[in-house]
């Protein structure tokens, strides 16, 4: 198989849909020699923020000299982005080589009448093979969906489990209450393995605490209330924070978004915990530098200065809420053109309630995904709230209209919604405008 055939192999599996459970992926991995064994892991679950938190962890580890693997989803612009070594996507050749092995194992499973792996299960197996081939020292592993039955949960004993912000999303698979979803996320907790939890609703915290207690897993919640001297700009932010050892830290971030302060604190707490218990060796300087160097595409990312253009993959109500706060913090007083693209299976009314009050003009496009809500249907739903909206058949048309509507002074364009849309937008603007 070459690279193009390899990517097509995974994309063709999308038709098999979501399959939660560990039996099939365990079978596949066993046929591949169980490449997930023998690695050290930081395992990260949550509804929102887990990708950014993983990026902060990866950068701190890399700064300390560890050969670091990073597995996240989905890829924004190119398939390889999902599997990185020291913040660089793995090579096309490594993808092709290991996909050939996976395809052979799948053919054997099909011949035997075994269950067929899903797209995410196959991609997770690929990640484990790549990390094994690259001889990583430690892997930062982001959960795909949920936790308990997610394919990444085949690992046995992570150095630390991290649970980020939890909100209602993927309710068809994970449950209709925060408590039920928290129970699924807490499924990544293992016996005697410490847990860092993003402080949040009491219902979530109580569930996670109960699961941690049942596994004799030490639970740490950082203190967000100790953040002070928080300064923001379109180039980043800085703040002071008192860690769990009552030591004041001054953190600088190169990413925008009010929520990134919390994500950075959670990541810093997780690695500081591992440093304190002797699992890792990092200095204060390495950790602070790693945090400052972190970039994360598509999360309140400034992609252009003229016109000021922001991309954000806020694709559920929880993400929409923190995105809206970031708009108020970073873009206050600007006349904003919003370009929205949302998947039809999301809680669209709740997301629009966050987006629409911030927009002076609203445009809609259809994300490149079978689950996408048609731009015209989304525009009608927006107009039913009393807010005018314009639908466009192509990104190119929407971009030209957004530029025409955006004031040259004190204006801004914001693309927000599905990450599938954000990836396409980012590639288009980087090619066309940069």
Secondary structure, 3 states (H helix, E strand, C coil): CCHHHHHHHHHHHHHHCCCCCCHHHHHHHHHCCCCCCCCCEEEEECCECHHHHHHHHHHHHHHCCCCEEEECCCCCCCHHHHEEECCEECCHHHHHHHHHHHHHHHHHHHHCCCCCCCHHHHHHHHHHHHHHHCCCCEEEEECCCCCCCCHHHHCCCCCEEEECECCCCCHHHHCCCHHHHHHHHHHHCCCCCEEEECCCCHHHHHHHHHHHHHCCCCEECCCHHHCEEEEEECCEEEEEEECCCCCEEEEEECCCCHHHHHHHHHHHHHHHHHHHCCCCCCCHHHHHHHHHHCCCCCCCEEEEECCEEEEECCCCHHHHHHHHHHHHHHCCCCEEEEEEECECCCCHHHHHHHHHHHCCEEEECCCCCCCECCHHHHHHHHHCCCCCCEECCCHHHHHHHHHHHCCCCCEEEEEEECHHHHHHHHHHHHHHCC
